[in-house]
């Protein structure tokens, strides 16, 4: 039977906490009919692949997809391509709580038909808040994107919004591409405030260099989408 919902969870170097995270999601999704959780292990240097394989072996609602190289966008795209659900979601499994995931999914399934995405309202670092504000401003200027927080996940969308099944970015720009495609295709977008900000484990890889790469990459994405 076709699942109602597919949830894509990129996993990268999370061996020490991915089991706890996935079980939290599984409990939060209790009561939802016909869903699948797709763990996309991408280029980990620890035991993440084995941990995900063990989880998939114990629960038929869990599937493991292996990406041979790292890349947030690459993992998201692989998961979307493998998803079977009428609705598809993807989330940052290092930061998203089970409660946040369920909140966004319930909002999407309640209708009306739209993309539903998180809007993170809490960032611990003033520098990160400034960097995010600048990036979101750039998204507005280049693409007309009106969302407050381009990169925030979870993002939930119906399979009927077919242009979102053909995203092309393999890097961190996939979230901007996602929002820009929604704007181009006139897909309605609803943002849901999310207050939680704690990481489940590990450390953020966002640094000044990666932020500058995003700013420059947005210009390249503008040319790509115009081509």
C-alpha positions as CSV (number, residue, x, y, z in Angstrom):
1,X,0.0,0.0,0.0
2,X,1.3,3.4,-0.9
3,X,2.3,5.4,2.2
4,X,0.6,8.6,3.0
5,X,3.8,10.2,4.1
6,X,7.5,9.8,3.5
7,X,10.0,11.5,5.8
8,X,13.6,12.0,4.6
9,X,16.2,12.2,7.3
10,X,19.8,12.9,6.1
11,X,22.3,11.3,8.6
12,X,25.9,12.4,8.7
13,X,28.3,11.4,11.6
14,X,25.5,10.8,14.1
15,X,26.2,7.3,15.3
16,X,26.1,8.3,18.9
17,X,22.5,9.7,18.9
18,X,20.7,8.7,15.7
19,X,18.9,5.7,17.4
20,X,17.5,8.0,20.1
21,X,16.5,10.6,17.5
22,X,14.7,8.1,15.2
23,X,12.9,6.5,18.1
24,X,11.7,9.9,19.2
25,X,10.4,10.6,15.7
26,X,8.8,7.2,15.6
27,X,7.0,7.8,18.8
28,X,5.9,11.3,17.8
29,X,4.4,9.9,14.6
30,X,2.4,7.3,16.4
31,X,-1.2,7.2,15.1
32,X,-0.4,8.6,11.6
33,X,-1.5,6.1,8.9
34,X,1.0,4.6,6.4
35,X,4.2,6.5,6.8
36,X,7.9,5.7,6.1
37,X,11.1,7.1,7.6
38,X,14.0,7.2,5.1
39,X,17.4,7.5,6.7
40,X,19.8,8.7,4.1
41,X,23.3,8.1,5.4
42,X,25.7,10.3,3.5
43,X,29.4,9.9,3.7
44,X,29.8,9.4,7.4
45,X,33.2,8.6,8.9
46,X,31.7,7.0,12.0
47,X,29.3,4.1,12.6
48,X,26.2,5.9,11.4
49,X,25.6,3.5,8.5
50,X,25.6,0.5,10.9
51,X,23.4,2.3,13.4
52,X,20.8,3.1,10.7
53,X,20.9,-0.4,9.3
54,X,20.2,-1.8,12.8
55,X,17.2,0.5,13.2
56,X,15.8,-0.4,9.7
57,X,16.1,-4.1,10.6
58,X,13.9,-3.7,13.7
59,X,11.1,-1.6,12.2
60,X,9.5,-2.0,8.7
61,X,8.5,1.7,8.7
62,X,12.2,2.6,8.5
63,X,14.3,2.4,5.3
64,X,18.1,2.9,4.9
65,X,19.4,4.7,1.8
66,X,23.2,4.9,1.4
67,X,24.8,7.9,-0.4
68,X,28.4,7.2,-1.0
69,X,29.4,10.8,-0.5
70,X,28.5,13.6,1.8
71,X,26.3,16.5,1.0
72,X,23.1,17.9,2.6
73,X,21.4,18.5,-0.8
74,X,22.6,15.2,-2.2
75,X,21.1,13.3,0.7
76,X,17.8,15.3,0.5
77,X,17.5,14.6,-3.2
78,X,18.2,10.9,-2.9
79,X,15.5,10.7,-0.2
80,X,13.0,12.5,-2.3
81,X,13.7,10.4,-5.3
82,X,13.2,7.2,-3.2
83,X,10.1,8.5,-1.4
84,X,6.8,6.7,-2.1
85,X,4.4,8.9,-0.1
86,X,1.6,11.2,-1.2
87,X,3.3,13.7,1.0
88,X,7.0,14.2,1.4
89,X,8.9,15.8,4.3
90,X,12.6,16.4,5.0
91,X,14.2,17.4,8.2
92,X,17.6,18.1,9.8
93,X,17.9,15.0,12.0
94,X,20.6,16.7,14.1
95,X,18.3,19.4,15.3
96,X,14.6,18.7,14.7
97,X,12.6,17.3,17.6
98,X,9.9,14.7,17.3
99,X,7.3,17.2,18.5
100,X,8.4,19.8,15.9
101,X,8.2,17.2,13.1
102,X,4.7,16.1,14.1
103,X,3.5,19.7,14.4
104,X,4.6,20.5,10.8
105,X,3.1,17.3,9.4
106,X,-0.2,17.8,11.2
107,X,-0.3,21.4,9.8
108,X,0.3,20.1,6.3
109,X,-2.2,17.3,6.4
110,X,-4.9,19.6,7.9
111,X,-4.9,21.6,4.6
112,X,-5.4,23.6,2.6
113,X,-2.9,22.2,0.1
114,X,0.4,24.0,0.5
115,X,4.1,23.6,1.4
116,X,4.5,23.8,5.1
117,X,7.9,24.7,6.6
118,X,9.5,25.6,9.9
119,X,10.4,29.2,10.9
120,X,13.0,29.0,13.6
121,X,12.5,31.8,16.1
122,X,15.5,31.0,18.4
123,X,19.2,31.2,17.5
124,X,21.7,31.2,20.3
125,X,24.4,33.2,18.5
126,X,23.9,36.8,17.5
127,X,26.3,36.2,14.7
128,X,24.2,33.3,13.4
129,X,21.1,35.5,13.6
130,X,22.8,38.2,11.6
131,X,24.1,35.7,9.0
132,X,20.7,34.2,8.6
133,X,19.0,37.6,8.2
134,X,21.4,38.6,5.5
135,X,20.9,35.3,3.6
136,X,17.1,35.6,3.8
137,X,17.4,39.2,2.6
138,X,19.5,38.0,-0.4
139,X,16.8,35.3,-1.1
140,X,14.1,38.0,-1.2
141,X,16.2,40.3,-3.5
142,X,17.3,37.6,-6.0
143,X,14.2,35.3,-6.0
144,X,11.3,37.2,-4.5
145,X,11.2,34.6,-1.6
146,X,9.1,36.0,1.2
147,X,9.8,33.3,3.9
148,X,11.5,34.4,7.1
149,X,13.8,31.5,7.3
150,X,14.8,29.9,4.0
151,X,17.0,27.1,5.5
152,X,14.6,26.0,8.3
153,X,13.3,22.4,8.3
154,X,11.1,20.4,8.5
155,X,9.7,21.2,5.0
156,X,6.6,19.2,4.0
157,X,5.0,19.2,0.6
158,X,2.5,17.2,-1.5
159,X,3.7,15.1,-4.4
160,X,1.4,17.1,-6.6
161,X,3.9,19.9,-6.4
162,X,6.0,18.1,-9.0
163,X,8.7,20.7,-9.5
164,X,9.9,20.0,-6.0
165,X,10.6,16.4,-7.0
166,X,13.3,17.6,-9.5
167,X,15.6,19.7,-7.3
168,X,19.1,19.8,-8.5
169,X,21.4,21.1,-5.8
170,X,23.7,18.7,-4.0
171,X,24.9,21.2,-1.5
172,X,23.5,23.5,1.2
173,X,21.8,25.6,-1.4
174,X,19.0,23.1,-1.9
175,X,16.9,24.9,0.7
176,X,17.1,28.1,-1.2
177,X,16.4,26.3,-4.4
178,X,13.4,24.7,-2.8
179,X,12.0,28.1,-1.7
180,X,12.8,29.7,-5.1
181,X,11.0,26.9,-7.0
182,X,8.0,27.4,-4.7
183,X,8.0,31.1,-5.6
184,X,8.5,30.4,-9.4
185,X,5.7,27.9,-9.5
186,X,3.4,29.9,-7.2
187,X,3.1,27.0,-4.7
188,X,1.5,28.4,-1.5
189,X,3.8,28.3,1.5
190,X,2.8,28.4,5.2
191,X,5.5,28.9,7.8
192,X,5.1,27.5,11.3
193,X,7.1,29.0,14.2
194,X,9.5,26.6,15.8
195,X,11.1,27.6,19.1
196,X,13.4,24.6,19.9
197,X,17.1,25.1,18.9
198,X,19.1,22.5,20.8
199,X,21.2,19.9,18.8
200,X,20.7,16.2,19.5
201,X,24.5,15.8,19.3
202,X,27.6,16.7,17.3
203,X,28.6,20.2,16.3
204,X,27.3,22.5,13.6
205,X,29.5,22.7,10.5
206,X,28.4,26.2,9.7
207,X,31.3,28.6,9.7
208,X,32.1,32.0,8.2
209,X,33.6,30.3,5.2
210,X,30.5,28.2,4.6
211,X,28.2,31.2,5.1
212,X,30.2,33.2,2.4
213,X,29.9,30.2,0.1
214,X,26.1,30.3,0.5
215,X,26.0,34.0,-0.3
216,X,28.1,33.5,-3.4
217,X,26.2,30.3,-4.3
218,X,22.9,32.2,-4.3
219,X,24.1,34.3,-7.2
220,X,25.1,31.1,-9.1
221,X,21.7,29.6,-8.3
222,X,20.0,32.6,-9.8
223,X,21.8,32.0,-13.1
224,X,21.0,28.3,-12.9
225,X,17.3,28.8,-12.5
226,X,17.2,31.4,-15.3
227,X,18.9,29.0,-17.7
